[in-house]
Each structure stands twice: as C-alpha cells, then as structure tokens.
Amino acid sequence: MQTVPTAPAPTATATAAQDGPAVAPRILTGDRPTGPLHLGHYFGTLRNRVRLQADGHELLLVIADYQVITDRDVADRPAEHAENLVLDYLAAGVDPERAVIFTHSAVPALNQLMLPFLSLVTVAELGRNPTVKDEIAHSRQSAVSGLMFTYPVHQAADILFCKPDLVPVGQDQLPHLETTRTIARRFNDRYGRGTTVFPEPKALLSDAPLVLGTDGTKMSKSRGNAIPLGADEDRTAKLIRAAVTDTDRHITYDPDARPGVAALLTLTALCQGRRPEQIAEEIGSAGAARLKQVTTEAVNEHLRPLRARRAELAADREQLRRILRTGNERANAIADTTLAEVRSVMGGI
C-alpha cells in the first residue's frame, strides 16, 4: 500500500542518537549513470540526501559507472550521464563543497578491494541473493554475466572503502547491504587479528513512498514511464496526459484496484505536502482529465525552482567536470588509505 509521509523522512541523527553519542555519521549512497534522474529518485532519495547533509552528515555520492554493465551490453555515454547526475544533485540542493561526488571508474582501488572481498563469499550465497535474482529476471541481456552475480560484492567495495556508518537503501536493496555487512564481518574475523578493519554499516531506511510511473508501475528509466527532473513544463504535461488511468470518472485513492489513478494522486500529494485521499475527494467526479491537470500543475510548480537552478548550472559544464575531478581526488585519497590498510593486514598482498 502506498503511503505519503506526514513528516520528513528520518535522518541519520535520529538513528545515531538511539545507538550512542549524537555524532554525525558518514553516509555513502549513489546512482548508476544510465540516464536522467526522475521524480522517483527525487522523492525517494535526493530530498533525503539534502536533509542529511543539512543535518551535518558527511555525504559521499558514488556515480557507479562500472555497475552499468552488470545488466547491459555497453555503457551508453557514461561521461555525459555522470555530468548530468552531478547537475541533478546540485539542482536538488547537494553542496559540492561538503559532499564527495565521484565516479567508480576514477577510483582504481575500489576494484582492487573487490578481489579479496570475493574470496569471502560463496557462489551459493551470491546465487541466493533475492535482489540478484530479481535483477536477473528483469535483465535485458540474453545471458547472465558473471558481473551480475558479483554485483553485491561490487557494491560492498563501493561502500566499505570509505567505512560509512550508514547506507540509505530501499527495502529491495537490504540483501545487498547484508552481503556488505557479511563481508566486513568475515574480513575482520579472518584478517583483523582482534581489530575492526571495517565497520558493519547500518541501513538507513527512508519512509518515502514508492513513486509509481505514468503506467502505474514503479517509476523507472528502463520502463519508459518516468518524468525526468530536467523535463520542461510542456514535456511534463505531455507525459502526465499520457498516463494510464481507468474509465471510472469518480476519483478515489485505491492503490491496489486503481494503481494509475493512485500514482497521480500520490505524485500530487508529494508535491503539495498533502494526503492523496484529500486530493481525490476534492476532484471527485471531475474525472481523469481534471486529475491529470491538477497533477501537472502540482509537479511543475514544485519543480520550478529546481529546474531554474538546473538550467543555470547546465550553462557551465566545466564547473560540473571540476566538481567531479575534485570529488575523484578526495575519493582516491580515502580509497588508497583503505587499500593500504587492507594490504597490510593481509600480509602485504
């Protein structure tokens, strides 16, 4: 059942306060550069990242370009997509002076860390990972590559290199994080000699709702049902007009029976900070056309400041590249230190 939060998503401060001193944790999160970010990303993760940074947490954002080829034959325009991710991050409010924004491919130590990590998990364990099973089922490849099976270990290297305290994840990503925690624990047991080389990062679950796309299923770039953050107002209106609804003119909020209608109501509610049931009641018997008009106005109004910032930032692509170069340098310094420690405790290999 979809729900809309009545209060901001829980921050890491609240989580840390339950477990010990209120010290702002280090947080690692990121995205694959497969295309423009959309409203699902914005309400699901981007807004919460900005909140976490505003609360004083150290934020590392990995642009996981190597991970693109886990379920595709080639990585399409990765450099361009990486720059556009930086653009979306900044437009949403991420401060590049305080966040480390970097690409996986620019940090060689991440792949070196993956090799000893692979020795700590079995093929059977990787094959049982429910997220891997789901990703294989939805893969567009005719055959499954070895990289798909090692995807959780790839993510573990991306996470553990900076030794974060928290990793924001959705419910479907919890198995991957559990693999990361298992690798950290086994590495410490095998090589730590009584010391903790890697902390076991905790999941930071957001209470953000599942944002459905224009066809009533999970909003996704690959499904072609997404509304990009960078879309202009006319394109946004066109995408919402094409959204799948139903023939019942009386608008009600029923995610199970009416997913298309519920998706538009949820999107409107998120943009306006209201309840979807309230919006449905106001529209009443005015029908799907009125619902789509209300949703279009809400989305365009909510995103207007973000899109204005995005257009301004897009005029200086070199600035985006400078931010990535700086972030890559900072990430390399962290990763090299971690790799040196790993090689030391493993006996110099």
C-alpha positions in Angstrom: 0.0 0.0 0.0 1.4 3.4 -0.9 1.6 6.0 1.8 2.7 9.6 1.9 4.8 10.6 4.8 3.3 13.3 7.1 6.7 14.2 8.4 10.2 14.4 6.9 12.0 11.1 6.4 14.0 10.0 9.5 17.6 11.3 9.4 20.7 9.7 10.5 20.9 11.9 13.6 17.8 10.2 15.0 19.2 6.8 14.2 22.6 7.5 15.8 21.0 9.0 18.9 19.4 5.7 19.6 22.6 3.8 19.4 25.1 6.1 21.2 26.5 9.6 21.1 24.9 12.0 18.7 27.9 12.1 16.3 27.1 12.8 12.7 27.8 9.6 10.8 29.5 9.2 7.4 26.9 8.2 4.8 27.5 6.6 1.4 24.9 6.5 -1.4 24.8 6.9 -5.1 23.3 6.1 -8.5 24.1 4.4 -11.7 24.6 6.8 -14.7 22.1 5.3 -17.0 20.1 8.4 -17.9 18.5 11.4 -16.3 17.1 11.3 -12.7 13.4 11.4 -12.4 10.7 12.2 -9.8 11.0 8.7 -8.3 14.7 9.5 -7.5 13.9 12.9 -6.2 11.2 11.9 -3.7 12.8 8.6 -2.9 16.4 9.7 -2.3 17.5 13.1 -3.4 15.5 15.2 -1.0 16.6 13.0 1.9 20.3 13.4 0.9 19.9 17.1 1.1 18.3 16.8 4.5 21.1 14.6 5.8 23.8 17.0 4.6 21.9 19.9 6.1 22.0 18.0 9.4 25.8 18.0 9.2 26.4 14.5 8.0 29.4 13.7 5.8 28.0 12.6 2.4 29.7 10.6 -0.2 27.9 10.1 -3.5 29.2 7.4 -5.9 28.3 7.5 -9.6 28.5 3.8 -10.2 29.5 3.8 -13.9 31.1 0.4 -13.9 27.9 -1.1 -12.5 26.0 -0.1 -15.6 27.5 -3.1 -17.5 26.1 -5.6 -15.0 22.8 -5.8 -16.9 23.7 -4.1 -20.3 26.0 -5.0 -23.1 27.6 -1.5 -23.2 27.6 1.7 -21.0 25.9 4.3 -23.1 27.5 7.8 -22.9 28.7 7.3 -19.2 30.7 10.6 -19.0 27.7 12.6 -20.2 25.3 10.8 -17.8 27.8 11.3 -14.9 27.9 15.0 -15.5 24.1 15.1 -15.6 23.9 13.3 -12.3 26.1 16.0 -10.8 23.8 18.5 -12.3 20.7 16.9 -10.8 22.5 16.6 -7.4 23.4 20.3 -7.3 20.0 21.4 -8.6 18.3 19.4 -5.8 20.5 21.2 -3.2 23.6 19.0 -2.6 26.5 21.2 -1.6 29.6 20.0 -3.5 31.9 21.8 -1.0 30.7 19.4 1.7 29.9 16.3 -0.3 32.3 13.9 -2.1 30.9 13.3 -5.5 32.9 10.8 -7.5 32.8 8.1 -10.3 33.6 4.5 -9.6 35.8 4.2 -12.7 38.1 7.0 -11.4 38.9 5.2 -8.2 41.0 2.1 -9.1 41.4 0.9 -5.5 37.7 0.0 -5.4 38.2 -2.8 -7.9 41.3 -4.0 -6.0 39.3 -4.2 -2.9 36.7 -6.3 -4.7 39.1 -9.2 -5.2 39.7 -10.1 -1.5 36.0 -9.5 -0.8 35.1 -12.1 -3.5 37.1 -14.7 -1.5 34.8 -14.1 1.5 31.5 -15.2 -0.1 30.5 -18.4 -1.8 28.9 -18.8 -5.2 25.8 -20.3 -3.5 25.4 -17.2 -1.3 25.5 -14.9 -4.3 23.0 -17.1 -6.1 20.6 -17.0 -3.2 20.6 -13.2 -3.0 16.9 -12.2 -3.8 17.9 -8.9 -5.2 20.3 -10.5 -7.7 17.5 -13.0 -8.6 15.1 -10.1 -9.3 17.7 -8.2 -11.3 18.5 -11.3 -13.4 14.7 -11.8 -14.0 14.4 -8.2 -15.3 17.8 -8.2 -17.2 17.7 -7.2 -20.8 20.7 -9.5 -21.6 20.2 -12.8 -23.4 22.7 -14.4 -20.9 23.7 -13.6 -17.4 27.2 -12.3 -16.9 29.5 -13.2 -14.0 29.4 -9.5 -13.1 25.7 -9.8 -12.3 26.4 -12.5 -9.7 29.2 -10.5 -8.2 27.1 -7.3 -8.2 26.6 -7.4 -4.3 30.4 -7.7 -3.9 31.0 -4.8 -6.3 28.6 -2.7 -4.1 30.4 -3.9 -1.0 33.6 -2.4 -2.3 31.9 0.8 -3.2 30.5 1.0 0.3 33.3 -0.3 2.6 36.2 1.7 1.0 35.1 4.8 3.0 33.9 2.9 6.1 30.5 4.6 6.3 28.3 4.3 9.3 25.0 4.4 7.4 23.9 3.5 3.9 20.5 4.8 2.7 18.7 2.0 1.0 15.2 0.9 -0.1 13.7 -2.3 1.2 14.7 -4.1 -2.0 18.4 -3.3 -1.5 18.6 -4.7 2.0 20.0 -8.1 0.8 22.9 -6.3 -0.9 23.7 -4.4 2.3 23.6 -7.6 4.3 26.2 -9.0 1.9 28.3 -6.0 2.6 27.9 -6.5 6.4 28.8 -10.2 6.0 32.0 -9.3 4.0 33.0 -6.7 6.6 32.5 -9.2 9.5 34.3 -12.1 7.7 37.2 -9.8 6.7 37.6 -8.7 10.3 37.5 -12.3 11.6 40.0 -13.6 9.0 42.5 -10.7 8.9 41.7 -8.3 11.7 43.6 -10.1 14.5 41.2 -8.7 17.1 40.8 -5.3 15.5 37.9 -4.0 13.4 39.2 -3.1 10.0 35.7 -2.5 8.5 32.7 -1.4 10.5 29.4 -3.1 9.6 27.3 -0.3 8.1 23.7 0.0 9.1 20.8 0.5 6.7 19.1 3.9 6.8 15.6 3.1 5.5 13.6 6.1 4.2 9.8 6.3 4.8 9.5 7.9 1.3 6.7 6.1 -0.7 7.2 4.1 -3.8 6.6 6.6 -6.6 4.8 5.0 -9.5 5.3 6.0 -13.1 2.9 7.0 -15.8 1.8 3.4 -16.4 1.0 2.6 -12.7 4.2 0.6 -12.1 7.4 1.6 -10.3 8.8 4.7 -11.9 11.9 3.6 -13.8 14.1 4.9 -16.7 14.2 1.5 -18.2 10.4 1.1 -18.2 9.9 4.4 -20.1 7.3 5.6 -17.5 9.4 8.3 -15.8 9.1 12.1 -15.5 12.7 13.4 -15.7 13.7 16.2 -13.4 15.1 18.1 -16.3 12.0 17.9 -18.4 10.4 21.3 -19.2 6.9 22.1 -18.3 5.4 21.3 -21.7 7.0 17.8 -21.8 5.9 17.2 -18.2 2.3 18.0 -19.2 2.6 15.7 -22.2 3.9 12.8 -20.1 1.2 13.2 -17.5 -1.6 13.5 -20.1 -0.4 10.1 -21.4 -0.6 8.5 -18.0 -2.7 5.3 -17.7 -5.8 5.7 -15.5 -9.2 4.0 -15.9 -12.8 4.6 -17.0 -14.3 5.4 -13.6 -14.9 9.2 -13.6 -15.1 9.3 -9.8 -11.6 9.7 -8.5 -10.7 7.7 -5.4 -7.4 6.7 -3.8 -7.1 2.9 -4.1 -3.5 1.8 -4.9 -4.5 -1.9 -5.3 -7.5 -1.5 -7.6 -6.6 1.8 -9.3 -2.7 2.0 -9.5 -2.7 4.5 -12.3 -5.0 6.9 -10.5 -3.2 6.4 -7.2 0.1 7.1 -8.8 -1.1 10.6 -10.0 -2.7 11.3 -6.6 0.5 10.3 -4.8 2.6 12.5 -7.0 0.3 15.5 -6.4 0.3 14.8 -2.7 4.1 14.7 -2.5 4.4 17.9 -4.4 1.8 19.7 -2.3 2.6 18.1 1.1 -0.9 16.8 1.4 -2.8 13.5 1.7 -3.8 11.7 -1.6 -7.2 11.0 -0.2 -7.8 14.7 0.3 -6.9 15.4 -3.3 -9.1 12.6 -4.6 -12.1 14.0 -2.6 -11.6 17.5 -4.0 -11.5 16.2 -7.6 -14.5 13.9 -7.0 -16.4 13.1 -10.2 -14.4 15.6 -12.4 -12.6 12.6 -13.9 -9.1 11.7 -15.0 -8.7 14.7 -17.2 -9.0 17.0 -14.2 -6.8 14.7 -12.1 -4.0 15.0 -14.8 -4.4 18.7 -14.9 -4.1 19.0 -11.1 -1.0 16.7 -11.1 0.7 18.6 -13.9 0.2 22.0 -12.1 1.5 20.5 -8.9 4.6 18.9 -10.4 5.5 21.9 -12.5 5.0 24.3 -9.5 7.1 22.1 -7.2 10.0 21.6 -9.6 10.1 25.2 -11.0 12.9 26.4 -8.6 14.9 23.2 -9.1 14.6 23.4 -12.8 15.7 27.1 -12.8 18.8 26.2 -10.8 19.4 23.2 -13.1 19.3 25.4 -16.2 21.7 27.9 -14.7 24.1 25.2 -13.7 23.9 23.4 -17.1 25.3 26.5 -18.7 28.7 25.8 -17.2 29.6 22.2 -18.0 33.2 22.8 -17.0 32.1 23.5 -13.4 30.5 20.1 -13.3 33.7 18.5 -14.5 35.7 20.4 -11.9 33.4 19.1 -9.2 33.9 15.6 -10.4 37.6 15.9 -10.6 37.8 17.3 -7.1 35.5 14.5 -5.8 37.5 11.9 -7.6 40.7 13.2 -5.9 39.1 13.1 -2.5 37.7 9.6 -3.0 41.0 8.3 -4.2 42.7 9.6 -1.1 40.2 7.7 1.1 40.3 4.5 -1.1 44.1 4.4 -1.2 44.4 4.7 2.5 41.9 1.9 3.0 43.6 -0.3 0.4 46.9 0.2 2.1 45.4 -0.9 5.4 43.8 -3.9 3.7 47.1 -5.0 2.1 48.9 -4.5 5.5 46.6 -6.7 7.5 46.6 -9.3 4.7 50.3 -9.6 4.8 51.3 -7.2 2.1 49.5 -8.7 -0.9 
